[in-house]
Amino acid sequence: MSNEELDKLRARLDEINGQLLELVSERAKVVQEIGVVKEKQGVPKFDPEREKKMLDKLVEINKGPFTSGTIRSLFKQIFAASLDLQSDEHKKSLLVARKNHKQDTVIILPGDVTVGGLSSLMVAGPCSVESELQTRTVAAALQKAGVRVMRGGAFKPRTSPYDFQGLGMDGLRILREAATEYGLLTISEIVDPRHIDQALDYVDIVQIGARNMHNFELLKAVGELNKPVLLKRGLSATLEEFLHAAEYIMSRGNTQVMLIERGIRTYEKWTRNTLDISAVPILKQESHLPVLVDVTHSTGRKDILIPCAKAALAAGADGIMVEVHPDPATALSDAAQQLNIEEFNTFFDEVKASGLFR
């Protein structure tokens, strides 16, 4: 074959490549349109039955020289790229996405307490509200330390049905009374949509716990509130799943959403969970929502709370959550990991002294 013939064939190949590119691009535009329709209808992006029918049809009309297996492989790659394209378009449309909201969301709580922006937030309090004396003692200590937001569990979803489940509405009442007495805001977990209306009188921030991150009916319910929501990452949730849970809340109209990394379940046993520090900058990059870190549940170890809190703030966290109890040894839940008041004061002083707490 002469060079002239080879050049002609190569030119023809270049021409075909261009035609293929035009057709693939045209196909991609149709795929995007299909994705929009599916989004409106609320149907899944991936339809395995539809893909199988398309592949079978292509194999049926294939006349060679490619084998049927090669045809399936080639078009599966095209189908996969098309599905990724739909996913990318979907991500761009998310309310939580940084692409749609360039500025960081700053949530203003009562008393001009801010979450996000130029200041850091410390959230502290007992794992469970156990008594009026216990809760008031912690509230007094937090006020003295300069903490503005007090956490306290009233509904406690536990692994064992025989463990302490919390005081329920009585616990919320105790938390509210102690917080009001000492000028604090309250945050507590709600586990059942039926409790929301009654709980609103007691909590300033509604917490969705790790075990309820995928409780979609609960997410929808708090999405209809005009009250800030602190959403905890699930024990085994990917960051994409975490942001989609936040999207459930925001899609119902509530844009006052805060995210909190609380450790994920891995094979490691020297800590209660594994603190995913990388989640902080990724969440700050992919979303515009405030990001906090729960150093108590993520580590389960009092001896490493200070360096972990510093690491979280250095990574860009907007706040820290930690558990405090007057007498951790007698606590009805999470006794080993809660700080006593003296330990908390040391913890908070060292975190502030680091210069990372704004």
N, C-alpha and C positions, 0 to 999 in steps of 0.2 A: 504494500500500500504506500502510495506516494505521500509526501508531506502535504500536498495540496488536498488530497482526499481526506487525510487525517484532520486537517484544519476545518474542512467543511463539516465533518461529523461532529467535531468539538463545538463548532458554531451552532449546529443544529441542537446539540445537547444543551448549550447555554440558553437557546431559545425555549426549549422544553422546560428547563428549570424555571425560567421566568414565568411561563404559563402555569406551571405547577404552583409557584409561589402565589400568583394571582388567585388561583382556585382555592388554595389553602387559606389565604387571607379572607376571601369571600365567604368560605365556610365558617371561619372564625367569627365573622360579623353576624352570621345567622345564629351561631351558637350563643353569642352574647344576647341576641334578641330573645332566644328561647329561655335563657337564664332569667331575663327580666320577667317574662310571662310566668315562669315557674315560681319566682319570688313572690309575685302578686297572688298566685294561687296557693302558695304555701306548700308546694310539693317538693320532694327531694330532688337535688340536682342530678344525682346519678341514678340512671334507670338501667339495671343490668339486662332486663328482658329486651329493651330497645337496642342496646349495644349488641346483644347476641343476634338479633334479627338482621341488623346492618351487616355484621360480619358474615353471617350465613349467606346473605344476598350477594356480597362482594365475591365470596368464594364460588358461588354458583355461576356468576357471569365472568369469572376469571378465565382468560384464554392463554395464559402463559406470557412470557417464559417463567414468571415467578410461580413457585409452588403455592398450594393453598395455605400451608403453614407460614410461608413468608408474607403472604397477603394479610393474614390475620395479625402477624407481628407488626407489620408496617402500620396498619390502620389502628391497631390498639394504641400505638404511640401517639397517633394523631388524636384519637379519642381522649387519651389521658391529658394531652396538652390542652384540649378544648375544655375539659372539666376543670383544670387548673385555672384557665382563663375565667370561667364562671366564678370560681372561688375568689380570685383576685378582685373581680368586679363587686362581689358580695362584700368583701372586706372594706372596700372603699366606701360602701354605703352605710357601714355600721355607725351608729351614733357614738359609740365609745371610741371610734378610731381617731387617732391623732391627725390623719389626713383631712378629716372633716372639721377639726377643731384645733387650730394651731396653738391657741393660748391654753395654758394650764387652767383647769377648772379649780376655782377657789370656793370652798363652801363656808358660808358665814353662819355660825351657830348663834343661839341666843347669848347676849352678853358680849357680842363682838368677838367671840372666839372663832378663829379661822383655822381651816384645815386646808393645807396646800399653800402655795405662794411663798412668801418670804419668812414664814415662821414655822417652827416645829411644834408638834402636839405630843404631850405625854398623856396617855390614858392608863389609869391604874385603878386597882380595886380587887376585891376578893373574887375567887373563882365562883363561889356560890354565896348568896345572901343566906345567912344561917340564923341570925338573931338581930334584934334592934341594937343591942350593945356592941356586937361585933361590927356592924355596919357603920354605926356612929363613930366608933373608935377609928376606923379606917378613914372615914370622911374628914374627921378633925385633923388627922395626920396629913392627908392630902392637901387640905386647905393651907395648912401651915407650910407645906413644902412648895406651894405655888402651883399645884396641879389644878386644872379647871374641869376636867372630865373624869367621872368615876364610872367604872364598869362594875357589874355585879350580876351574876347569873340567878335567875328565878326559875326558869324552865331549863332543865339540864338533860339533854338527850345523852344517855350513857350507853356504853357497850353492853353492860349487863343490866337486865331489867330489875335486879335486886339492889343496885347501887342507888345512892341518894339522887332523887330526881328533881330536887329543888322545891321551894315553897310556893311556886306558882304566883298567883296574883298577890298573895300576902307578901311574898318576897319583893315584888315590884313596889308595893306600897311602902315597905320598910326602906327600900332603896331611895324612893322619891322623897320621903320625909327626911332622911339623913342628908341627902344631897341639898335639899332646900334649906335646911338648917345651916349648912356650911357653905352655901352659895356655889354649889357645884352643878354641872350638867350630868345627865345620866345616860348610860348606854347599857342595853340588855338584849339578850337574844329572845326572839319570838319564834316558836316552832310550829305554830298552827294558825292558819288564816283566821280561824274563828276567834282567836284571842286578840286580834289586832285592835279592834275598836276600843276594847276595854283597856288595853295596854297603853294606848296613846296618851292617856292622862298621866302616865308615870314615866315614860321614857322620852328623852330628847332626841336620841339616835336609836334607830331600830337595827339590831344586829342579826344578820343571817349567818348561822354557824356553818362550820365546814361540812357537817353531815347533811345540811340542808341546801348546799349550793346547787344541787340538782332537783330541789323541790320546786318544780316550775310553777305550780299553782300558788305557792307562797311568794315566789319572785314576782309573779303577776300582781298579786294582792298588794305587796309593798310598793310596787310600781305605780299604784294609783294613789299613794299617800303624798301629802305635802310635808314630808319630814325626811331628814337625812337617813341614809341607809349605809351601814358598814357591812360589806360583803366579804366573808372569809373564803379563802381558796379551799376547795375540797381536798381530802386526804390524798387522793390519787389523780387529781384533775390536772390536765395540761393547761398551759396559759391561754390557749385558744378557747378551751372549754370555760375557763374562768371569765374571760372577757365576754363570751356569749351569754353567760349567766347574768353579767352586768347589763348586757343588752336587753335581756328579758325585762329588767326593771325599767331601764330608760325608755324602752319602746312603749311603755304604758304611760309615759309622761313625767316620771320622776327622774330629774337629772342630778339630784343631790346624792350621788353614789360615791362611796369611798371603798377602795380595795385594800385588803389586808392579807399579806403573806403570813401563814402560820405554820409553815413546815409541811413537807410531804412525806408520805410513807415510802421508805426504802428498806434495804436489807440491813442498814446500820443499826446497831443496838446500844451504842454508847450514848446516844441521845434519844429522846422520846420520838422525835421525828427528825427529818433532815431540813435544816433551814436553807432554802433556795435563795441565796443572795442574788444570784443572777436574775431572778424574777423581777427584782426592783427596777434596775435600769431598762429591762425589756418592757415591762408594763408602762414605765414612764415614756418610753420611746413609741410604743404602739398605741397607747391611749393618752388621754388628756386628764384622766381622773387622779385624784390624790391617792397615794400608795403608803400604807402603814405596814409595820412589821410587828407581829406578836412574838416576842422573844421567849416568853414563858412556854407556850405550847410547842413551839418549834424545837426547843432544846430540851425542856424538862429538867434542866440542870441550873441551879442557882449560881454555881461557880463560874459559869461562862456567859452569864447574861450581859455583863458590862461590855466585853469585847464584841459580842454579837450585836448589841445595840449600836455600838460605834460603827461596826461594819455596815449595818443597815443604813445608818444616816450618811455614811461616806458614799454609799451606793446610790443615794438620792432619795431615801425614804422621807416622807413628809411627817412621820410620827412613829411613836413606839407604844406598844401596849405591853403591860406587865401586871402580874397578879400579886396582890398584897393582902396579908392576913395578920391580925394581931397575934395569933398563936398558931402558926402553921401545923404544928404537931397534932392539934386537935381538930383540924379542918375536916369537913365532911366530904370534900373532894379535892383532888390534886394536892394533898398535904405536902408531898416531898418537894414540889417545885415552887411553892409560893414563898415570897419574901416576907419576913416580919418587918415591922415599921422601921426599926433601926437599919436593917439591911436595905430597905427601899431608899431611905435617905442617903445612904452611902452610894447606892446605885445611881440615883438621880444626880447627886453632886458630881460624881465622876463623869457621867454622860455630859452634863453641862460644861464641866471643866475642859472637856476635849475640844471645845470650840466647834463641834459638828452640830450641836443642838442650837438651832437659830432662834 
